[in-house]
């Protein structure tokens, strides 16, 4: 099936070349698009120099807006499956088939790559794991689906869900809300085990204190979303 990998990029000059070259080498059967979210480093120059496929956004939209631009690109170019893959080197394209296959077969509309099923590879910090577990329990209570790695940005989506996300996608910390949004609007969400690595270079923008803030903010956002949105079918969601 025609598959697009969306790679959001913000100041990943030390990582983006490694990410793209590994993807091209490991999975030459997929297309990719880098969404450069107004990076202030040399990310755009590196993409230009290497002839990579990329979009330069005219304004910084954040991770949610950047990924949504990728979904719009996928919709406009008729892709059957879209995959999100971070630009920091944590997501290994060797596991692409693990998350694509359940979507390609029609078993799932969204398949999240989870590091917490087999607990192999990089497991992130204690504070972030605690926050992820709390959000996982909250999502289970709010919409009935169990996803262990709720903040994983390594996920595959069907053509129909891509269409939906191209119009409706959370802008601030979007990964958990995308799960509950898809589930409440009639799509099937699940996860498959993957092995992740530490980012190749640079530091995550979320430290211990930000992890606590993230957990509180996302939890409130998910509760408000659940209160304001009733469970719909796919046809209603697509309107």
N, CA, C and O of each residue as an XYZ file, in Angstrom:
956
protein
N       0.842     -1.190      0.000
C       0.000      0.000      0.000
C       0.880      1.244      0.000
O       1.989      1.232      0.535
N       0.383      2.304     -0.597
C       1.143      3.546     -0.713
C       1.281      4.180      0.673
O       0.292      4.593      1.279
N       2.516      4.251      1.162
C       2.767      4.645      2.549
C       3.667      5.870      2.615
O       4.671      5.964      1.909
N       3.284      6.812      3.483
C       4.072      8.022      3.714
C       4.524      8.074      5.166
O       3.724      7.873      6.080
N       5.808      8.343      5.376
C       6.341      8.574      6.716
C       6.489     10.078      6.923
O       7.195     10.752      6.173
N       5.815     10.596      7.949
C       5.879     12.013      8.296
C       6.950     12.185      9.371
O       6.888     11.541     10.418
N       7.926     13.048      9.116
C       9.012     13.284     10.072
C       8.970     14.743     10.510
O       9.495     15.603      9.803
N       8.360     15.048     11.654
C       8.391     16.435     12.149
C       9.808     16.801     12.577
O      10.514     15.990     13.177
N      10.210     18.014     12.267
C      11.600     18.415     12.524
C      11.650     19.836     13.066
O      11.170     20.776     12.432
N      12.237     19.977     14.247
C      12.514     21.300     14.785
C      13.902     21.267     15.421
O      14.103     20.627     16.453
N      14.843     21.950     14.808
C      16.236     22.025     15.281
C      16.842     20.632     15.486
O      17.318     20.302     16.572
N      16.815     19.836     14.438
C      17.385     18.486     14.475
C      18.577     18.359     13.536
O      18.748     17.325     12.891
N      19.405     19.406     13.451
C      20.533     19.387     12.525
C      21.511     18.240     12.815
O      22.190     17.767     11.903
N      21.588     17.796     14.057
C      22.511     16.721     14.405
C      21.908     15.335     14.206
O      22.605     14.325     14.307
N      20.607     15.294     13.923
C      19.926     13.999     13.837
C      19.279     13.704     12.488
O      19.179     12.541     12.098
N      18.839     14.728     11.774
C      17.938     14.513     10.641
C      18.578     13.701      9.523
O      17.902     12.889      8.891
N      19.854     13.902      9.270
C      20.511     13.137      8.210
C      20.560     11.652      8.574
O      20.300     10.794      7.730
N      20.890     11.357      9.816
C      20.906      9.960     10.269
C      19.527      9.329     10.139
O      19.394      8.194      9.680
N      18.499     10.073     10.546
C      17.127      9.549     10.513
C      16.701      9.209      9.086
O      16.183      8.122      8.832
N      16.919     10.133      8.162
C      16.463      9.928      6.785
C      17.272      8.843      6.093
O      16.703      7.991      5.411
N      18.581      8.860      6.257
C      19.406      7.851      5.585
C      19.100      6.450      6.109
O      19.077      5.492      5.336
N      18.869      6.326      7.400
C      18.504      5.012      7.944
C      17.148      4.567      7.415
O      16.957      3.393      7.098
N      16.203      5.503      7.318
C      14.888      5.167      6.784
C      14.997      4.714      5.328
O      14.414      3.694      4.959
N      15.723      5.443      4.507
C      15.879      5.096      3.092
C      16.563      3.748      2.923
O      16.224      2.981      2.023
N      17.514      3.467      3.781
C      18.251      2.207      3.705
C      17.407      1.032      4.198
O      17.455     -0.056      3.623
N      16.638      1.253      5.258
C      15.882      0.176      5.895
C      14.543     -0.079      5.230
O      14.112     -1.228      5.127
N      13.878      0.976      4.776
C      12.523      0.846      4.231
C      12.395      1.632      2.927
O      11.685      2.637      2.882
N      13.073      1.187      1.866
C      13.016      1.925      0.593
C      11.649      1.883     -0.081
O      11.423      2.571     -1.076
N      10.746      1.081      0.458
C       9.416      0.925     -0.126
C       8.440      2.015      0.333
O       7.310      2.057     -0.153
N       8.842      2.893      1.252
C       7.950      3.965      1.718
C       8.447      5.311      1.219
O       9.636      5.488      0.955
N       7.526      6.257      1.091
C       7.880      7.649      0.845
C       7.992      8.364      2.193
O       7.532      7.854      3.215
N       8.597      9.528      2.184
C       8.707     10.291      3.421
C       8.581     11.776      3.114
O       8.837     12.211      1.991
N       8.191     12.538      4.104
C       8.192     13.995      4.026
C       8.667     14.553      5.367
O       8.107     14.217      6.411
N       9.677     15.387      5.344
C      10.150     16.084      6.536
C       9.365     17.385      6.649
O       9.281     18.146      5.685
N       8.797     17.640      7.804
C       8.079     18.900      8.019
C       8.960     19.773      8.908
O       8.995     19.599     10.126
N       9.664     20.704      8.291
C      10.573     21.579      9.014
C       9.792     22.748      9.610
O       9.321     23.630      8.893
N       9.665     22.736     10.930
C       8.804     23.683     11.633
C       9.575     24.944     12.029
O       9.718     25.259     13.210
N      10.069     25.655     11.010
C      10.825     26.900     11.246
C      12.039     26.677     12.144
O      12.262     27.444     13.081
N      12.811     25.655     11.874
C      14.030     25.414     12.648
C      14.961     26.616     12.556
O      15.071     27.253     11.508
N      15.628     26.916     13.667
C      16.569     28.035     13.691
C      18.007     27.576     13.502
O      18.926     28.396     13.503
N      18.210     26.257     13.339
C      19.550     25.735     13.106
C      19.719     25.413     11.615
O      19.085     26.057     10.778
N      20.541     24.454     11.275
C      20.844     24.143      9.880
C      19.996     23.003      9.316
O      20.344     22.433      8.282
N      18.895     22.665      9.977
C      18.068     21.541      9.519
C      17.618     21.713      8.070
O      17.747     20.787      7.269
N      17.091     22.893      7.726
C      16.605     23.129      6.360
C      17.743     23.050      5.353
O      17.571     22.496      4.267
N      18.910     23.600      5.701
C      20.059     23.572      4.800
C      20.518     22.142      4.543
O      20.916     21.804      3.428
N      20.463     21.303      5.576
C      20.861     19.903      5.424
C      19.882     19.178      4.507
O      20.296     18.385      3.662
N      18.596     19.443      4.665
C      17.586     18.842      3.787
C      17.801     19.275      2.341
O      17.718     18.458      1.423
N      18.074     20.555      2.145
C      18.312     21.081      0.802
C      19.568     20.472      0.188
O      19.562     20.059     -0.972
N      20.623     20.419      0.956
C      21.902     19.898      0.479
C      21.786     18.441      0.031
O      22.383     18.046     -0.971
N      21.017     17.646      0.776
C      20.914     16.216      0.489
C      19.769     15.862     -0.458
O      19.584     14.696     -0.806
N      19.009     16.865     -0.869
C      17.908     16.601     -1.780
C      16.766     15.835     -1.144
O      16.074     15.070     -1.816
N      16.564     16.041      0.162
C      15.490     15.339      0.864
C      14.124     15.941      0.500
O      14.028     17.083      0.051
N      13.093     15.151      0.704
C      11.723     15.635      0.517
C      11.296     16.366      1.790
O      11.210     15.753      2.855
N      11.032     17.648      1.692
C      10.687     18.379      2.911
C       9.786     19.568      2.613
O       9.754     20.099      1.503
N       9.054     19.964      3.654
C       8.236     21.165      3.634
C       8.828     22.159      4.620
O       9.184     21.788      5.738
N       8.933     23.408      4.218
C       9.346     24.480      5.116
C       8.111     25.259      5.539
O       7.501     25.938      4.713
N       7.733     25.174      6.794
C       6.560     25.912      7.249
C       6.900     27.394      7.391
O       8.006     27.730      7.814
N       5.966     28.288      7.046
C       6.238     29.730      7.115
C       6.205     30.292      8.529
O       6.678     31.402      8.774
N       5.644     29.521      9.462
C       5.590     29.943     10.865
C       5.712     28.699     11.732
O       5.335     27.603     11.315
N       6.237     28.871     12.933
C       6.380     27.744     13.850
C       5.017     27.344     14.398
O       4.358     28.138     15.069
N       4.591     26.112     14.114
C       3.265     25.644     14.516
C       3.310     24.688     15.696
O       2.260     24.345     16.240
N       4.494     24.246     16.109
C       4.573     23.247     17.171
C       4.359     21.853     16.593
O       4.047     21.699     15.413
N       4.532     20.846     17.436
C       4.482     19.465     16.974
C       3.124     19.114     16.374
O       3.060     18.421     15.359
N       2.044     19.581     16.985
C       0.716     19.254     16.479
C       0.468     19.821     15.095
O       0.015     19.112     14.197
N       0.766     21.100     14.924
C       0.574     21.735     13.631
C       1.479     21.154     12.559
O       1.067     20.998     11.409
N       2.723     20.830     12.937
C       3.645     20.245     11.981
C       3.175     18.890     11.486
O       3.201     18.613     10.287
N       2.742     18.042     12.421
C       2.255     16.720     12.035
C       0.984     16.833     11.204
O       0.800     16.084     10.245
N       0.108     17.764     11.565
C      -1.119     17.932     10.789
C      -0.805     18.346      9.354
O      -1.498     17.924      8.428
N       0.228     19.164      9.155
C       0.644     19.500      7.790
C       1.034     18.234      7.033
O       0.745     18.103      5.843
N       1.692     17.299      7.725
C       2.032     16.036      7.098
C       0.806     15.244      6.701
O       0.775     14.626      5.636
N      -0.214     15.261      7.562
C      -1.469     14.567      7.234
C      -2.167     15.219      6.034
O      -2.737     14.525      5.192
N      -2.121     16.535      5.961
C      -2.704     17.230      4.809
C      -1.969     16.833      3.532
O      -2.591     16.576      2.502
N      -0.642     16.785      3.610
C       0.166     16.367      2.451
C      -0.203     14.946      2.031
O      -0.336     14.666      0.840
N      -0.369     14.049      3.005
C      -0.728     12.662      2.703
C      -2.098     12.580      2.045
O      -2.290     11.834      1.085
N      -3.043     13.346      2.564
C      -4.386     13.366      1.989
C      -4.364     13.872      0.554
O      -4.978     13.276     -0.330
N      -3.665     14.959      0.329
C      -3.636     15.571     -0.995
C      -2.921     14.698     -2.017
O      -3.154     14.839     -3.218
N      -2.057     13.800     -1.562
C      -1.291     12.967     -2.478
C      -1.730     11.496     -2.470
O      -1.037     10.631     -3.006
N      -2.876     11.229     -1.861
C      -3.516      9.928     -2.003
C      -2.821      8.756     -1.332
O      -2.834      7.647     -1.866
N      -2.210      8.979     -0.166
C      -1.539      7.873      0.532
C      -2.554      7.004      1.271
O      -3.541      7.500      1.815
N      -2.293      5.705      1.280
C      -3.173      4.748      1.948
C      -2.886      4.656      3.440
O      -3.802      4.467      4.240
N      -1.613      4.791      3.819
C      -1.190      4.698      5.213
C      -0.196      5.816      5.494
O       0.689      6.086      4.682
N      -0.343      6.463      6.642
C       0.635      7.451      7.077
C       1.262      6.988      8.374
O       0.599      6.399      9.228
N       2.541      7.260      8.510
C       3.296      6.890      9.712
C       3.983      8.125     10.256
O       4.634      8.857      9.510
N       3.844      8.360     11.543
C       4.627      9.401     12.211
C       5.918      8.782     12.729
O       5.912      7.684     13.285
N       7.025      9.497     12.542
C       8.312      9.026     13.052
C       9.139     10.235     13.443
O       9.382     11.110     12.612
N       9.574     10.301     14.688
C      10.276     11.475     15.191
C      11.593     11.714     14.466
O      12.201     10.788     13.930
N      12.020     12.970     14.459
C      13.249     13.349     13.778
C      14.484     13.303     14.643
O      15.532     13.810     14.244
N      14.387     12.695     15.847
C      15.536     12.681     16.759
C      16.270     11.341     16.793
O      17.234     11.189     17.542
N      15.827     10.367     15.991
C      16.524      9.088     15.919
C      16.043      8.033     16.879
O      16.599      6.935     16.896
N      15.016      8.316     17.695
C      14.538      7.325     18.666
C      13.772      6.175     18.006
O      13.782      5.053     18.512
N      13.115      6.447     16.892
C      12.248      5.455     16.267
C      13.001      4.702     15.173
O      13.529      5.304     14.239
N      13.041      3.396     15.302
C      13.798      2.543     14.393
C      12.898      2.082     13.247
O      11.910      1.391     13.494
N      13.213      2.445     11.995
C      12.369      2.026     10.872
C      12.348      0.525     10.645
O      11.541      0.034      9.856
N      13.215     -0.210     11.318
C      13.159     -1.670     11.232
C      11.832     -2.197     11.767
O      11.441     -3.321     11.453
N      11.134     -1.392     12.575
C       9.852     -1.799     13.163
C       8.651     -1.211     12.417
O       7.520     -1.303     12.894
N       8.891     -0.611     11.256
C       7.779     -0.041     10.503
C       6.704     -1.077     10.200
O       5.514     -0.816     10.378
N       7.126     -2.249      9.742
C       6.140     -3.275      9.384
C       5.293     -3.698     10.579
O       4.138     -4.092     10.414
N       5.862     -3.619     11.779
C       5.122     -4.016     12.982
C       3.891     -3.138     13.204
O       2.855     -3.616     13.664
N       4.013     -1.857     12.875
C       2.878     -0.957     13.097
C       2.050     -0.742     11.829
O       0.882     -0.362     11.910
N       2.640     -0.979     10.674
C       1.892     -0.815      9.425
C       0.951     -1.996      9.181
O      -0.180     -1.804      8.734
N       1.409     -3.209      9.471
C       0.654     -4.412      9.108
C      -0.766     -4.437      9.681
O      -1.697     -4.748      8.938
N      -0.981     -4.122     10.980
C      -2.360     -4.143     11.491
C      -3.273     -3.127     10.816
O      -4.482     -3.340     10.732
N      -2.703     -2.025     10.334
C      -3.492     -1.018      9.617
C      -3.758     -1.489      8.192
O      -4.877     -1.361      7.696
N      -2.748     -2.028      7.536
C      -2.906     -2.506      6.166
C      -3.928     -3.635      6.077
O      -4.647     -3.746      5.084
N      -3.995     -4.473      7.114
C      -4.927     -5.601      7.113
C      -6.346     -5.199      7.499
O      -7.276     -5.994      7.362
N      -6.517     -3.973      7.981
C      -7.831     -3.507      8.412
C      -8.161     -3.838      9.850
O      -9.266     -3.556     10.315
N      -7.209     -4.438     10.566
C      -7.443     -4.771     11.973
C      -7.542     -3.518     12.833
O      -8.367     -3.452     13.745
N      -6.705     -2.525     12.547
C      -6.683     -1.273     13.302
C      -6.702     -0.091     12.350
O      -6.277     -0.195     11.200
N      -7.202      1.037     12.846
C      -7.098      2.295     12.112
C      -5.889      3.093     12.574
O      -5.321      3.861     11.797
N      -5.492      2.923     13.820
C      -4.269      3.519     14.345
C      -3.514      2.462     15.131
O      -4.068      1.818     16.022
N      -2.230      2.291     14.788
C      -1.385      1.361     15.538
C      -0.205      2.128     16.114
O       0.595      2.705     15.378
N      -0.108      2.128     17.434
C       0.939      2.853     18.150
C       2.105      1.915     18.429
O       1.903      0.807     18.926
N       3.306      2.342     18.117
C       4.497      1.583     18.466
C       4.834      1.788     19.928
O       5.138      2.904     20.348
N       4.781      0.712     20.710
C       4.929      0.810     22.168
C       6.219      0.159     22.657
O       6.532     -0.978     22.302
N       6.958      0.896     23.473
C       8.183      0.368     24.078
C       7.896     -0.364     25.384
O       8.794     -0.974     25.964
N       6.630     -0.305     25.857
C       6.298     -0.827     27.180
C       5.584     -2.179     27.150
O       5.085     -2.630     28.181
N       5.528     -2.824     26.003
C       4.933     -4.166     25.947
C       5.984     -5.214     26.292
O       5.747     -6.094     27.120
N       7.147     -5.113     25.652
C       8.235     -6.055     25.949
C       9.283     -5.434     26.867
O      10.154     -6.131     27.387
N       9.191     -4.093     27.067
C      10.133     -3.365     27.934
C      11.586     -3.546     27.503
O      12.482     -3.662     28.338
N      11.805     -3.567     26.205
C      13.161     -3.619     25.666
C      13.572     -2.234     25.206
O      12.730     -1.373     24.948
N      14.889     -2.030     25.106
C      15.392     -0.768     24.584
C      15.232      0.382     25.565
O      15.060      0.170     26.766
N      15.290      1.596     25.043
C      15.218      2.810     25.851
C      13.824      2.973     26.451
O      12.826      2.942     25.730
N      13.757      3.145     27.772
C      12.479      3.186     28.489
C      12.127      4.568     29.029
O      11.112      4.702     29.712
N      12.903      5.576     28.760
C      12.754      6.959     29.208
C      12.880      7.067     30.741
O      13.083      6.062     31.422
N      12.758      8.287     31.269
C      12.999      8.529     32.697
C      11.826      8.039     33.554
O      10.731      7.782     33.054
N      12.090      7.916     34.861
C      11.051      7.453     35.788
C       9.853      8.397     35.798
O       8.707      7.949     35.763
N      10.115      9.702     35.846
C       9.022     10.673     35.914
C       8.153     10.614     34.652
O       6.927     10.703     34.727
N       8.796     10.465     33.506
C       8.015     10.393     32.268
C       7.221      9.095     32.193
O       6.083      9.089     31.724
N       7.819      7.991     32.654
C       7.086      6.720     32.667
C       5.887      6.802     33.593
O       4.817      6.281     33.281
N       6.066      7.460     34.740
C       4.952      7.624     35.677
C       3.820      8.410     35.027
O       2.655      8.021     35.111
N       4.171      9.518     34.377
C       3.159     10.321     33.695
C       2.458      9.560     32.588
O       1.241      9.658     32.433
N       3.223      8.802     31.820
C       2.656      8.010     30.726
C       1.688      6.965     31.268
O       0.627      6.738     30.686
N       2.050      6.326     32.384
C       1.167      5.320     32.988
C      -0.136      5.941     33.476
O      -1.209      5.366     33.294
N      -0.043      7.105     34.090
C      -1.251      7.785     34.570
C      -2.157      8.158     33.395
O      -3.371      7.967     33.456
N      -1.564      8.688     32.334
C      -2.354      9.048     31.148
C      -2.970      7.804     30.515
O      -4.100      7.848     30.030
N      -2.229      6.695     30.519
C      -2.753      5.443     29.973
C      -3.996      4.989     30.732
O      -4.992      4.601     30.121
N      -3.938      5.038     32.051
C      -5.090      4.656     32.878
C      -6.259      5.600     32.626
O      -7.407      5.164     32.535
N      -5.968      6.888     32.514
C      -7.022      7.879     32.287
C      -7.718      7.635     30.947
O      -8.946      7.689     30.871
N      -6.959      7.372     29.908
C      -7.552      7.103     28.593
C      -8.418      5.860     28.644
O      -9.488      5.819     28.037
N      -7.961      4.844     29.367
C      -8.764      3.619     29.528
C     -10.092      3.945     30.200
O     -11.129      3.425     29.789
N     -10.081      4.790     31.221
C     -11.309      5.158     31.923
C     -12.238      6.006     31.050
O     -13.461      5.886     31.132
N     -11.650      6.854     30.224
C     -12.447      7.805     29.452
C     -13.061      7.207     28.194
O     -14.159      7.594     27.794
N     -12.352      6.257     27.564
C     -12.893      5.748     26.297
C     -12.776      4.238     26.131
O     -13.207      3.694     25.114
N     -12.198      3.554     27.120
C     -12.227      2.096     27.113
C     -11.106      1.409     26.381
O     -11.075      0.178     26.355
N     -10.169      2.144     25.777
C      -9.065      1.513     25.052
C      -7.797      1.581     25.897
O      -7.520      2.597     26.534
N      -7.025      0.482     25.898
C      -5.779      0.444     26.668
C      -4.597      0.617     25.732
O      -4.329     -0.234     24.884
N      -3.900      1.718     25.894
C      -2.657      1.964     25.169
C      -1.594      2.271     26.210
O      -1.736      3.224     26.977
N      -0.547      1.490     26.248
C       0.477      1.659     27.283
C       1.385      2.859     27.004
O       1.700      3.633     27.907
N       1.801      3.004     25.743
C       2.759      4.060     25.401
C       2.015      5.231     24.769
O       2.095      5.453     23.561
N       1.297      5.970     25.592
C       0.364      6.983     25.094
C       1.046      8.172     24.431
O       0.426      8.859     23.619
N       2.304      8.428     24.759
C       2.984      9.587     24.180
C       3.884      9.210     23.012
O       4.591     10.063     22.476
N       3.867      7.954     22.615
C       4.705      7.524     21.500
C       4.321      8.254     20.223
O       3.152      8.272     19.837
N       5.308      8.856     19.572
C       5.076      9.515     18.299
C       5.339      8.617     17.114
O       5.401      9.085     15.977
N       5.497      7.306     17.373
C       5.737      6.314     16.330
C       4.427      5.558     16.130
O       4.113      4.650     16.901
N       3.668      5.921     15.110
C       2.337      5.349     14.931
C       1.914      5.398     13.467
O       2.331      6.277     12.713
N       1.091      4.450     13.089
C       0.577      4.362     11.718
C      -0.923      4.594     11.724
O      -1.612      4.192     12.661
N      -1.432      5.241     10.679
C      -2.860      5.537     10.567
C      -3.387      5.164      9.186
O      -2.667      5.221      8.189
N      -4.657      4.781      9.153
C      -5.323      4.425      7.906
C      -5.618      5.670      7.070
O      -5.463      6.801      7.531
N      -6.040      5.435      5.844
C      -6.371      6.534      4.944
C      -7.525      7.361      5.496
O      -7.498      8.590      5.432
N      -8.537      6.690      6.036
C      -9.702      7.401      6.570
C      -9.337      8.234      7.788
O      -9.799      9.366      7.936
N      -8.503      7.672      8.663
C      -8.104      8.425      9.853
C      -7.165      9.570      9.473
O      -7.192     10.627     10.103
N      -6.341      9.368      8.456
C      -5.503     10.447      7.939
C      -6.359     11.612      7.461
O      -6.048     12.772      7.729
N      -7.425     11.300      6.760
C      -8.363     12.332      6.302
C      -8.926     13.106      7.499
O      -8.994     14.335      7.478
N      -9.325     12.375      8.537
C      -9.880     13.014      9.735
C      -8.836     13.910     10.411
O      -9.133     15.052     10.761
N      -7.615     13.394     10.596
C      -6.574     14.159     11.263
C      -6.121     15.365     10.437
O      -5.621     16.343     10.993
N      -6.290     15.302      9.135
C      -5.912     16.452      8.309
C      -6.819     17.655      8.587
O      -6.461     18.794      8.287
N      -7.990     17.389      9.162
C      -8.935     18.464      9.520
C      -9.001     18.700     11.032
O      -9.250     19.823     11.472
N      -8.779     17.654     11.825
C      -8.942     17.716     13.284
C      -7.723     17.085     13.953
O      -7.590     15.861     13.972
N      -6.839     17.910     14.498
C      -5.667     17.366     15.183
C      -5.248     18.311     16.292
O      -5.152     19.521     16.084
N      -4.999     17.763     17.463
C      -4.622     18.589     18.617
C      -3.284     19.279     18.359
O      -2.377     18.684     17.776
N      -3.164     20.507     18.785
C      -1.956     21.291     18.519
C      -0.933     21.215     19.652
O       0.264     21.375     19.411
N      -1.381     20.977     20.862
C      -0.485     21.021     22.017
C      -0.406     19.626     22.640
O      -1.411     19.126     23.146
N       0.777     18.983     22.615
C       0.934     17.613     23.116
C      -0.126     16.692     22.489
O      -0.992     16.182     23.201
N      -0.070     16.478     21.192
C      -1.197     15.849     20.496
C      -1.316     14.334     20.615
O      -2.401     13.798     20.388
N      -0.246     13.625     20.961
C      -0.286     12.170     20.880
C      -1.383     11.527     21.729
O      -2.139     10.710     21.202
N      -1.506     11.858     23.025
C      -2.592     11.237     23.809
C      -3.976     11.631     23.314
O      -4.876     10.793     23.260
N      -4.156     12.902     22.950
C      -5.480     13.337     22.505
C      -5.858     12.693     21.172
O      -7.037     12.448     20.918
N      -4.870     12.418     20.321
C      -5.167     11.754     19.053
C      -5.736     10.364     19.291
O      -6.588      9.903     18.532
N      -5.271      9.695     20.342
C      -5.772      8.357     20.669
C      -7.241      8.424     21.071
O      -8.071      7.693     20.531
N      -7.559      9.301     22.017
C      -8.937      9.383     22.499
C      -9.855      9.954     21.425
O     -11.015      9.554     21.332
N      -9.353     10.884     20.610
C     -10.144     11.448     19.522
C     -10.514     10.374     18.510
O     -11.666     10.289     18.085
N      -9.542      9.553     18.122
C      -9.809      8.477     17.160
C     -10.800      7.472     17.730
O     -11.746      7.070     17.052
N     -10.581      7.073     18.961
C     -11.434      6.045     19.576
C     -12.873      6.541     19.744
O     -13.815      5.810     19.438
N     -13.051      7.765     20.224
C     -14.392      8.294     20.447
C     -15.145      8.530     19.141
O     -16.374      8.583     19.129
N     -14.409      8.671     18.050
C     -15.044      8.915     16.762
C     -15.127      7.659     15.893
O     -15.311      7.738     14.678
N     -14.990      6.511     16.535
C     -15.330      5.269     15.849
C     -14.210      4.497     15.207
O     -14.471      3.501     14.532
N     -12.970      4.913     15.388
C     -11.851      4.176     14.809
C     -11.239      3.224     15.833
O     -11.316      3.457     17.039
N     -10.633      2.154     15.336
C      -9.999      1.161     16.199
C      -8.542      1.543     16.444
O      -7.775      1.778     15.510
N      -8.181      1.598     17.730
C      -6.822      1.976     18.125
C      -6.196      0.828     18.908
O      -6.841      0.227     19.768
N      -4.948      0.532     18.607
C      -4.214     -0.501     19.336
C      -2.732     -0.209     19.285
O      -2.321      0.848     18.805
N      -1.925     -1.132     19.775
C      -0.484     -0.932     19.774
C       0.243     -2.253     19.536
O      -0.309     -3.335     19.741
N       1.481     -2.136     19.101
C       2.345     -3.280     18.872
C       3.716     -2.971     19.465
O       4.106     -1.805     19.535
N       4.455     -3.994     19.892
C       5.758     -3.751     20.522
C       6.815     -3.286     19.527
O       6.924     -3.818     18.423
N       7.583     -2.293     19.932
C       8.745     -1.835     19.185
C       9.874     -1.594     20.189
O       9.646     -1.530     21.397
N      11.077     -1.463     19.672
C      12.232     -1.120     20.502
C      12.696      0.270     20.096
O      12.975      0.524     18.924
N      12.777      1.157     21.060
C      13.217      2.527     20.789
C      14.625      2.747     21.335
O      15.120      1.972     22.154
N      15.253      3.814     20.868
C      16.593      4.178     21.283
C      16.575      5.579     21.867
O      15.614      6.327     21.683
N      17.645      5.931     22.575
C      17.772      7.313     23.021
C      17.988      8.204     21.812
O      18.531      7.762     20.800
N      17.560      9.472     21.913
C      17.785     10.395     20.807
C      19.268     10.448     20.491
O      20.103     10.356     21.390
N      19.598     10.597     19.214
C      20.993     10.525     18.792
C      21.815     11.688     19.328
O      22.974     11.499     19.696
N      21.247     12.875     19.381
C      21.969     14.057     19.854
C      20.965     15.058     20.387
O      19.773     14.982     20.091
N      21.472     16.020     21.196
C      20.597     17.038     21.761
C      19.849     16.512     22.975
O      20.035     15.368     23.390
N      19.006     17.359     23.535
C      18.249     17.020     24.733
C      16.765     17.184     24.487
O      16.338     18.039     23.711
N      15.981     16.349     25.161
C      14.535     16.482     25.086
C      14.110     17.798     25.732
O      14.737     18.265     26.683
N      13.045     18.386     25.209
C      12.537     19.648     25.773
C      11.740     19.416     27.049
O      11.356     20.374     27.719
N      11.483     18.137     27.397
C      10.668     17.828     28.570
C      11.559     17.251     29.664
O      12.020     16.115     29.551
N      11.806     18.029     30.732
C      12.586     17.548     31.864
C      11.636     17.016     32.950
O      10.440     16.854     32.711
N      12.187     16.748     34.149
C      11.373     16.153     35.213
C      10.191     17.045     35.595
O       9.065     16.566     35.724
N      10.452     18.351     35.777
C       9.370     19.253     36.167
C       8.356     19.410     35.042
O       7.150     19.459     35.286
N       8.845     19.487     33.818
C       7.939     19.596     32.681
C       7.116     18.325     32.500
O       5.995     18.373     31.994
N       7.675     17.185     32.915
C       6.929     15.930     32.836
C       5.692     15.992     33.728
O       4.613     15.553     33.333
N       5.855     16.545     34.947
C       4.720     16.682     35.856
C       3.696     17.667     35.292
O       2.491     17.420     35.342
N       4.186     18.779     34.760
C       3.294     19.776     34.156
C       2.561     19.167     32.970
O       1.357     19.366     32.809
N       3.289     18.424     32.139
C       2.715     17.762     30.966
C       1.591     16.828     31.385
O       0.512     16.846     30.792
N       1.840     16.006     32.412
C       0.842     15.038     32.863
C      -0.436     15.737     33.312
O      -1.536     15.320     32.951
N      -0.289     16.804     34.100
C      -1.456     17.527     34.604
C      -2.226     18.186     33.463
O      -3.450     18.079     33.380
N      -1.495     18.862     32.595
C      -2.133     19.580     31.491
C      -2.844     18.620     30.540
O      -3.980     18.868     30.135
N      -2.169     17.516     30.182
C      -2.777     16.550     29.267
C      -3.989     15.889     29.910
O      -5.008     15.687     29.249
N      -3.888     15.553     31.188
C      -5.009     14.909     31.880
C      -6.245     15.804     31.872
O      -7.351     15.341     31.590
N      -6.058     17.075     32.178
C      -7.185     18.013     32.157
C      -7.758     18.108     30.744
O      -8.974     18.101     30.557
N      -6.866     18.197     29.749
C      -7.313     18.301     28.367
C      -8.118     17.091     27.929
O      -9.124     17.236     27.234
N      -7.687     15.891     28.328
C      -8.393     14.670     27.949
C      -9.774     14.601     28.609
O     -10.750     14.192     27.981
N      -9.843     15.004     29.874
C     -11.134     14.989     30.577
C     -12.109     15.966     29.930
O     -13.275     15.638     29.708
N     -11.618     17.179     29.627
C     -12.478     18.172     28.979
C     -12.928     17.665     27.610
O     -14.086     17.834     27.230
N     -12.013     17.046     26.876
C     -12.370     16.524     25.550
C     -13.462     15.466     25.665
O     -14.411     15.451     24.881
N     -13.319     14.588     26.644
C     -14.309     13.508     26.817
C     -15.675     14.072     27.209
O     -16.705     13.560     26.772
N     -15.687     15.115     28.023
C     -16.951     15.733     28.434
C     -17.657     16.372     27.254
O     -18.883     16.316     27.150
N     -16.885     16.980     26.366
C     -17.480     17.760     25.281
C     -17.750     16.958     24.012
O     -18.464     17.429     23.127
N     -17.190     15.754     23.912
C     -17.355     14.959     22.695
C     -18.074     13.652     23.031
O     -17.630     12.896     23.896
N     -19.171     13.395     22.352
C     -19.868     12.119     22.506
C     -19.300     11.133     21.504
O     -18.713     11.524     20.495
N     -19.479      9.852     21.791
C     -18.924      8.823     20.918
C     -19.701      8.789     19.612
O     -20.922      8.637     19.605
N     -18.970      8.935     18.495
C     -19.579      8.974     17.171
C     -19.063      7.837     16.306
O     -18.071      7.185     16.634
N     -19.741      7.614     15.218
C     -19.238      6.696     14.225
C     -18.316      7.419     13.258
O     -18.202      8.644     13.314
N     -17.655      6.682     12.374
C     -16.709      7.280     11.449
C     -17.384      8.275     10.504
O     -16.805      9.309     10.173
N     -18.598      7.966     10.076
C     -19.275      8.849      9.137
C     -19.568     10.212      9.763
O     -19.422     11.250      9.119
N     -19.987     10.188     11.038
C     -20.273     11.443     11.731
C     -18.975     12.237     11.951
O     -18.955     13.461     11.822
N     -17.901     11.524     12.282
C     -16.634     12.194     12.553
C     -16.077     12.854     11.309
O     -15.422     13.894     11.384
N     -16.337     12.249     10.172
C     -15.756     12.767      8.936
C     -16.457     14.028      8.436
O     -15.939     14.728      7.566
N     -17.641     14.317      8.989
C     -18.389     15.492      8.513
C     -17.728     16.790      8.938
O     -18.227     17.870      8.620
